Amino acid sequence: MRQPVALRYAVALGAIAAVFLVDRLAGGAVDEASHFLLLGTMVTASAWFAGTGPALAAVVLGALMGAIDAGYDPASAPGASLHLALFVIQGLLLTGLVAELRSARRAAEGMARVEQEARLQGQAANRMRDEFLATVSHELRTPLNAVLGWVHLLRTGKLDEVTASRGLEAVERNIRLQAQLTGELLDVSRALTGRLQLESQPTTLNEAMQHAAAAVESAARARDVRVERAVPDDPVVVLGDPNRLRQIVWHLLANAIKFSPRGGTVEVSAGVSAGDAWLRVQDSGPGIDPAFLPRIFGPFTQADSSATRAVGGLGVGLALVRELVELQGGEIHARNRDEGTGAVFTVLLPSHPAELLSRAPRRASLTIPAVACPPLDGVRVLVFDQSEDGRELVQVVLERHGAVVRAVASVGDALEALESWRPDVLLSDTSSPDQDSYSLIGKVHSLDAERGGRIPALALTAARRDARWSRLLANVQCDLPKPMEPAVLASEVARITGRERRRVQR
């Protein structure tokens, strides 16, 4: 523990004074060389233990007392003056040397502390990684277990109709869960690497609330949780990505439902205040641990990451919500209710006037699967997909609706079919390993109509999309994210070929 400054100065000056006192009391026992050696030793000790300031003070005091002592003996004055000058030079050199040594020691100690902190952080990161991988493994294996189990039972053909229907529902539910988990992981990965992009347009929080609340309705019923919506009459207009806004609200609602007890209530509301559009989701659960509250939006963090935790999840939902909110110019806050139970999440986004909705055309987005679609009798669809299973699935889906399908596995075959077969629609997968599908999408709109170009096109998109794809897909009538809904696929083909419009006219 460092001593007070005054005490360190007092000890250093006292040591120098003690040397002169011993010299006086010892008489001739201490010669002049020994006297200055003792003074140099005391200066070095003062510099090491007391610091640079006390050591310099000791040098000055030693020089003054030596000069005074030489004044009492004029005979030794010339030699004493030389010894005093050498003592001052020696004292300054020793003080500087000791100061450098002390500085080097402090630097080494600092580096040791940094290394220790880095080692602890590395160990914590390794633990977090291991916990996260274990969580991912558990969350992905759980739906896989249900899917494989039910598929095995269904293939036996020994299940009654009711049980088989229940099994198919379980398979569909767990596959959707896996798709959701995979999508969240990819979104978080893109957010952490700065590749997460949004397509901003005028939209409303009212619409996002309605769609998200409808999406979590079945989960709320299963947990016996009531979702109360306070949707304002006037539109709450923001400039953002409609799909990402729905994703934000969905995550907050799903999180609130997950942590609410049976019979609990989740409230979602929105409005405009002080130029900000706000959206609030609050639940009646136990609330957030105050110690965990500062880290609640951190990626891969969970208040309870043990294998015996009461609720599941990957710990990425809220981190993704924060990234999506901040990318749209907003901010999000979390707190507990005033009474101490229940969590409250508030999203703030820049508000815009309602007139903005009518100024820019809004690109249609696919949100709810179509339940029925008109027949596609005679519609010629060219399908390009390098995956054999993918080609077969799309072909079966469209042929069941009456379409005539030609499936190809290479860009060359697709370009040849465009000119020779003259399809009505091009359906192209965008995840070609060699990126040759770039040229196919661009070729559709560069060919003359007489050569099969300029036809409507749909793109099956993976989760990852770069800027080049965004430019190429600007001319595509619709892009369907994987995994796709078969009913949605058939409905979109009908829409862009006009079959759906004809059915309405009839």
C-alpha positions in Angstrom: 0.0 0.0 0.0 1.4 3.4 -1.0 2.3 5.7 1.9 1.2 9.3 2.1 3.3 11.8 0.2 4.3 13.8 3.3 5.4 10.6 5.1 7.6 9.6 2.1 9.3 13.0 2.0 9.8 12.9 5.7 11.5 9.5 5.7 13.8 10.4 2.8 14.9 13.7 4.3 15.2 12.1 7.7 17.5 9.4 6.3 19.9 12.1 4.8 19.9 14.0 8.1 20.7 10.8 10.0 23.8 10.3 7.9 25.2 13.7 8.9 24.2 13.1 12.5 26.1 9.8 12.6 29.1 11.5 11.0 29.1 14.1 13.7 28.7 11.6 16.5 31.3 9.2 15.2 34.0 11.8 14.9 36.8 10.5 12.7 35.4 6.9 12.5 33.6 7.7 9.2 36.0 9.1 6.5 34.9 11.4 3.8 34.5 8.7 1.1 32.3 6.6 3.4 30.3 9.7 4.2 29.4 10.3 0.5 28.9 6.6 -0.1 26.3 6.6 2.7 24.6 9.7 1.2 24.5 8.0 -2.3 23.0 4.8 -0.7 20.3 6.8 1.1 19.4 8.7 -2.1 19.1 5.4 -4.0 16.9 3.9 -1.2 14.8 7.0 -1.2 14.3 6.9 -5.0 13.3 3.2 -4.9 11.0 3.2 -1.9 9.7 6.8 -1.7 9.8 7.9 -5.3 11.5 10.4 -7.5 10.3 13.6 -5.7 11.6 12.5 -2.2 14.9 11.3 -3.8 15.5 14.7 -5.4 14.7 16.4 -2.2 17.2 14.1 -0.4 19.9 15.1 -3.0 19.2 18.8 -2.4 19.2 18.4 1.4 22.4 16.3 1.3 24.2 19.0 -0.9 23.1 21.8 1.4 24.2 20.0 4.6 27.5 19.0 2.9 28.1 22.6 1.9 27.4 23.8 5.5 29.6 21.1 6.9 32.5 22.1 4.6 32.1 25.7 5.7 33.1 24.7 9.2 36.4 23.3 8.0 37.9 25.7 5.4 40.9 23.5 4.9 38.8 20.8 3.3 36.6 23.2 1.3 38.2 22.6 -2.2 38.0 18.8 -1.9 34.6 18.9 -0.3 33.2 21.1 -3.2 34.4 18.5 -5.7 32.8 15.7 -3.6 29.6 17.6 -3.4 29.4 18.2 -7.1 30.1 14.5 -7.7 27.5 13.6 -5.1 24.8 15.8 -6.8 25.6 14.3 -10.2 25.6 10.7 -8.8 22.3 11.4 -7.0 20.6 12.7 -10.1 21.8 9.8 -12.2 20.7 7.3 -9.5 17.4 8.9 -9.2 16.8 8.8 -12.9 17.9 5.2 -13.2 15.6 4.1 -10.3 12.8 6.1 -11.9 13.2 4.2 -15.1 13.3 0.9 -13.3 10.1 1.8 -11.4 8.5 2.8 -14.6 9.5 -0.4 -16.3 8.1 -2.4 -13.3 4.8 -0.5 -13.5 4.6 -1.2 -17.2 5.3 -4.9 -16.7 2.7 -5.1 -13.9 0.2 -3.3 -16.2 1.0 -5.7 -19.0 0.5 -8.6 -16.6 -2.9 -7.3 -15.6 -3.9 -6.8 -19.2 -2.8 -10.3 -20.0 -4.6 -11.7 -17.0 -7.8 -9.8 -18.0 -7.4 -11.1 -21.6 -6.9 -14.6 -20.3 -10.1 -14.3 -18.1 -12.0 -12.9 -21.0 -10.8 -15.7 -23.3 -11.8 -18.2 -20.7 -15.2 -16.6 -20.4 -15.6 -16.5 -24.2 -14.7 -20.2 -24.4 -17.3 -21.0 -21.7 -19.9 -18.8 -23.5 -19.0 -20.6 -26.8 -19.3 -24.0 -25.3 -22.6 -23.1 -23.6 -23.9 -21.6 -26.8 -22.9 -24.6 -28.9 -24.6 -26.9 -26.4 -27.7 -24.8 -26.5 -27.8 -24.8 -30.3 -27.3 -28.5 -30.3 -30.1 -29.0 -27.9 -32.5 -26.6 -29.6 -31.9 -28.1 -33.1 -31.8 -31.7 -32.0 -35.1 -31.4 -30.1 -37.3 -30.7 -33.2 -35.2 -33.1 -35.3 -36.0 -35.9 -32.7 -39.7 -35.2 -33.1 -39.5 -35.1 -36.9 -37.6 -38.3 -37.3 -39.7 -40.1 -34.7 -43.0 -39.2 -36.3 -41.7 -39.8 -39.8 -40.7 -43.3 -38.7 -44.1 -44.0 -37.3 -45.9 -42.5 -40.3 -43.9 -44.8 -42.7 -45.1 -47.9 -40.9 -48.6 -47.1 -42.0 -50.0 -48.4 -38.8 -51.3 -45.2 -37.3 -55.0 -44.3 -37.3 -56.1 -41.2 -39.1 -56.3 -39.0 -36.1 -52.8 -40.0 -34.8 -51.4 -39.6 -38.3 -52.8 -36.1 -38.6 -51.4 -35.2 -35.2 -48.0 -36.6 -36.3 -48.0 -34.5 -39.6 -48.8 -31.4 -37.6 -45.9 -32.1 -35.2 -43.6 -32.6 -38.2 -44.7 -29.3 -39.8 -44.5 -27.5 -36.5 -41.0 -28.7 -35.7 -39.6 -28.1 -39.2 -40.9 -24.5 -39.0 -39.2 -24.1 -35.6 -35.9 -25.3 -37.1 -36.3 -22.9 -40.0 -36.9 -20.1 -37.5 -33.9 -21.0 -35.4 -31.7 -21.2 -38.5 -32.9 -17.8 -39.7 -32.2 -16.2 -36.3 -28.7 -17.5 -36.3 -28.0 -16.2 -39.8 -29.5 -12.8 -39.1 -27.4 -12.5 -35.9 -24.3 -13.5 -37.9 -25.0 -10.8 -40.5 -25.7 -8.2 -37.9 -22.4 -9.0 -36.1 -20.5 -8.7 -39.4 -22.3 -5.6 -40.6 -24.0 -7.4 -43.6 -27.6 -7.1 -42.3 -29.4 -4.9 -44.8 -33.0 -3.5 -44.7 -35.4 -2.3 -47.4 -36.9 0.8 -45.9 -40.2 2.2 -47.0 -43.1 4.0 -45.3 -45.0 1.6 -43.1 -47.0 1.6 -39.9 -46.5 0.0 -36.5 -50.2 -0.7 -36.5 -49.7 -3.2 -39.3 -46.6 -4.8 -37.6 -48.5 -5.2 -34.4 -51.5 -6.9 -36.0 -49.4 -9.4 -38.0 -47.1 -10.2 -35.1 -50.0 -10.7 -32.7 -51.7 -13.0 -35.2 -48.5 -15.0 -35.6 -48.1 -15.7 -31.8 -51.8 -16.4 -31.2 -51.4 -20.2 -31.2 -48.4 -20.1 -28.9 -50.3 -17.8 -26.5 -53.3 -20.2 -26.5 -51.0 -23.2 -25.8 -49.6 -21.4 -22.7 -52.9 -20.0 -21.7 -51.6 -16.4 -22.0 -53.8 -13.6 -23.1 -52.4 -11.1 -25.6 -54.0 -7.7 -25.3 -53.6 -5.2 -28.2 -54.0 -1.5 -27.9 -53.8 -0.5 -31.6 -54.2 3.2 -32.1 -56.9 4.5 -34.5 -54.5 6.8 -36.3 -51.6 5.2 -38.2 -48.2 5.3 -36.4 -46.0 5.9 -39.5 -42.3 5.1 -39.5 -39.7 4.6 -42.3 -38.5 1.0 -42.0 -38.5 -2.5 -43.3 -42.1 -3.9 -42.8 -40.9 -7.5 -42.5 -38.2 -6.6 -40.0 -40.6 -4.5 -38.0 -42.9 -7.5 -37.8 -39.9 -9.6 -36.8 -39.1 -7.1 -34.0 -42.7 -7.2 -32.6 -42.9 -11.0 -33.0 -39.7 -11.5 -31.0 -40.8 -9.2 -28.2 -44.2 -10.9 -28.0 -42.8 -14.4 -28.2 -40.3 -13.6 -25.5 -43.1 -12.1 -23.3 -45.3 -15.1 -23.8 -42.4 -17.5 -23.0 -41.8 -15.9 -19.6 -45.4 -15.3 -18.6 -47.1 -17.7 -16.2 -50.2 -19.7 -17.3 -53.2 -17.4 -17.1 -50.9 -14.4 -17.5 -51.3 -11.3 -19.7 -49.1 -9.8 -22.4 -49.8 -6.2 -23.5 -48.7 -4.6 -26.7 -49.4 -1.0 -27.5 -48.1 1.8 -29.8 -48.4 5.5 -30.2 -46.6 8.8 -30.9 -45.0 11.0 -28.3 -42.6 14.0 -28.6 -41.8 13.2 -32.3 -41.1 9.5 -31.6 -43.1 6.5 -32.6 -43.1 4.1 -29.7 -44.1 0.4 -29.3 -44.3 -1.2 -25.9 -44.6 -4.9 -24.9 -45.0 -5.8 -21.3 -45.8 -9.1 -19.6 -46.9 -10.4 -16.2 -43.9 -12.7 -15.6 -41.3 -12.6 -12.9 -39.4 -9.7 -14.5 -35.7 -9.4 -15.3 -32.9 -10.0 -12.8 -31.4 -6.6 -12.1 -27.9 -8.1 -12.4 -28.7 -9.4 -15.9 -30.5 -6.3 -17.1 -27.4 -4.4 -18.5 -26.5 -7.5 -20.6 -30.0 -8.4 -21.8 -29.4 -7.3 -25.4 -26.0 -9.0 -25.7 -25.7 -11.8 -28.2 -25.7 -15.3 -27.0 -26.4 -14.3 -23.4 -29.1 -15.8 -21.2 -30.0 -15.1 -17.6 -30.0 -18.9 -17.0 -27.8 -20.8 -19.5 -27.7 -24.0 -17.4 -29.1 -27.3 -18.7 -31.9 -27.1 -16.2 -33.2 -23.7 -17.2 -37.0 -23.4 -17.2 -37.3 -21.9 -20.7 -35.5 -22.7 -24.0 -34.1 -20.5 -26.7 -30.7 -19.6 -28.2 -30.2 -16.2 -26.5 -30.1 -14.4 -29.8 -33.6 -13.0 -30.2 -33.2 -9.8 -28.1 -29.8 -9.2 -29.6 -31.3 -9.4 -33.0 -34.1 -7.1 -32.0 -31.7 -4.4 -30.8 -29.7 -4.6 -34.1 -32.9 -4.3 -36.2 -34.1 -1.4 -34.1 -30.8 0.5 -34.3 -30.5 -0.1 -38.1 -33.8 1.6 -38.5 -32.6 4.7 -36.5 -34.3 3.8 -33.3 -33.4 2.5 -29.8 -34.8 -0.1 -27.4 -35.0 -0.1 -23.6 -35.8 -2.8 -21.1 -36.9 -2.5 -17.5 -39.1 -4.1 -14.9 -42.5 -2.9 -14.0 -42.8 -0.4 -11.1 -44.4 -3.1 -8.9 -41.3 -5.3 -9.5 -42.9 -8.1 -11.5 -43.1 -8.2 -15.3 -40.7 -6.9 -17.9 -41.3 -3.9 -20.1 -39.7 -3.4 -23.5 -40.0 -0.1 -25.3 -39.0 0.6 -28.9 -38.5 4.2 -30.0 -38.4 5.0 -33.8 -38.5 8.3 -35.6 -42.1 9.3 -36.4 -43.2 10.5 -39.8 -46.4 12.1 -41.1 -49.2 9.9 -42.4 -49.0 11.6 -45.8 -45.7 9.7 -46.4 -47.6 6.5 -46.9 -49.1 7.7 -50.2 -45.9 9.2 -51.6 -44.0 6.1 -52.5 -45.2 2.8 -54.0 -44.9 -0.1 -51.6 -43.5 -3.4 -52.8 -45.8 -6.2 -52.0 -44.5 -8.5 -49.3 -45.4 -12.0 -48.6 -46.6 -12.5 -45.1 -49.4 -15.1 -44.8 -49.5 -18.2 -46.9 -52.3 -18.4 -49.4 -54.9 -21.0 -48.5 -56.1 -21.6 -52.1 -55.0 -20.6 -55.6 -56.6 -20.8 -59.1 -55.6 -23.7 -61.4 -52.4 -23.2 -63.4 -53.6 -25.2 -66.4 -51.2 -24.8 -69.3 -48.9 -22.3 -67.6 -45.3 -23.2 -68.7 -42.9 -22.8 -65.8 -39.1 -23.2 -66.2 -37.5 -24.2 -63.0 -33.7 -23.8 -62.4 -32.3 -25.4 -59.3 -29.1 -27.3 -58.9 -30.6 -29.4 -56.1 -32.4 -32.5 -57.4 -34.7 -32.6 -54.3 -35.5 -28.9 -54.8 -36.3 -29.3 -58.5 -38.5 -32.3 -57.8 -40.4 -30.6 -55.0 -41.2 -27.5 -57.1 -42.1 -29.6 -60.1 -44.6 -31.8 -58.1 -46.1 -28.7 -56.4 -46.8 -26.9 -59.7 -47.8 -29.9 -61.7 -50.5 -30.7 -59.0 -52.0 -27.3 -59.9 -52.0 -28.0 -63.6 -48.8 -26.3 -64.7 -46.4 -27.6 -67.3 -43.0 -27.7 -65.8 -39.5 -28.1 -67.2 -36.8 -28.5 -64.6 -33.1 -27.9 -65.4 -30.0 -28.1 -63.3 -27.6 -25.8 -65.2 -27.6 -22.2 -66.4 -26.8 -23.4 -69.9 -29.9 -25.6 -70.1 -32.0 -22.8 -68.6 -30.8 -20.3 -71.3 -31.5 -22.9 -74.0 -35.0 -23.5 -72.7 -35.7 -19.8 -72.5 -35.2 -19.5 -76.3 -36.6 -22.9 -77.5 -39.4 -23.7 -75.0 -40.6 -20.1 -74.4 -41.9 -20.5 -70.8 -44.4 -18.2 -69.2 -42.6 -18.0 -65.9 -39.0 -18.5 -64.8 -38.5 -19.8 -61.3 -34.8 -19.7 -60.3 -32.9 -20.7 -57.2 -30.3 -18.1 -56.2 -27.9 -20.2 -54.2 -25.8 -21.5 -57.1 -22.3 -22.3 -55.7 -20.5 -20.8 -58.7 -22.9 -17.8 -58.9 -23.8 -18.6 -62.5 -27.4 -18.0 -61.6 -26.5 -14.3 -61.5 -26.2 -14.4 -65.3 -29.5 -16.2 -65.6 -31.5 -13.7 -63.7 -29.9 -10.8 -65.7 -30.5 -12.6 -69.0 -34.2 -12.9 -68.5 -34.6 -9.1 -68.8 -31.9 -8.6 -71.5 -33.2 -11.1 -74.1 -35.7 -9.9 -76.7 -39.3 -11.1 -76.2 -39.0 -13.1 -79.4 -36.2 -15.1 -77.9 -38.0 -15.9 -74.6 -36.8 -12.9 -72.6 -38.6 -10.4 -70.4 -40.9 -13.0 -68.9 -42.0 -12.8 -65.3 -39.5 -14.3 -62.8 -39.6 -15.6 -59.3 -36.5 -16.1 -57.2 -36.1 -18.6 -54.4 -33.7 -16.8 -52.1 -31.6 -18.1 -49.3 -31.2 -16.2 -46.0 -28.0 -14.5 -47.2 -28.3 -11.8 -49.8 -25.6 -9.4 -50.9 -25.9 -6.0 -52.7 -25.4 -7.6 -56.1 -28.5 -9.8 -55.6 -30.5 -6.9 -54.4 -29.9 -5.1 -57.7 -30.6 -8.2 -59.8 -33.8 -8.9 -57.9 -35.1 -5.4 -58.4 -36.6 -6.6 -61.7 -38.0 -9.8 -60.3 -41.7 -9.8 -59.6 -41.3 -11.8 -56.3 -38.6 -13.4 -54.2 -39.7 -16.3 -52.0 -37.5 -17.0 -49.0 -36.5 -20.6 -48.2 -38.1 -22.7 -46.8 -41.0 -21.9 -49.1 -44.7 -22.7 -48.6 -46.0 -24.8 -51.5 -49.3 -23.0 -51.4 -47.6 -19.6 -51.5 -45.4 -20.7 -54.5 -48.5 -21.8 -56.5 -50.3 -18.6 -55.6 -47.5 -16.4 -56.6 -47.1 -18.1 -60.0 -50.9 -17.5 -60.5 -50.5 -13.9 -59.5 -47.7 -12.9 -61.8 -49.3 -14.8 -64.8 -52.7 -13.2 -64.2 -54.5 -16.4 -63.3 -55.6 -15.0 -60.0 -56.9 -11.9 -61.6 -58.9 -13.9 -64.1 -60.5 -15.9 -61.3 -61.6 -12.8 -59.5 -63.1 -11.4 -62.7 -65.2 -14.6 -63.1 
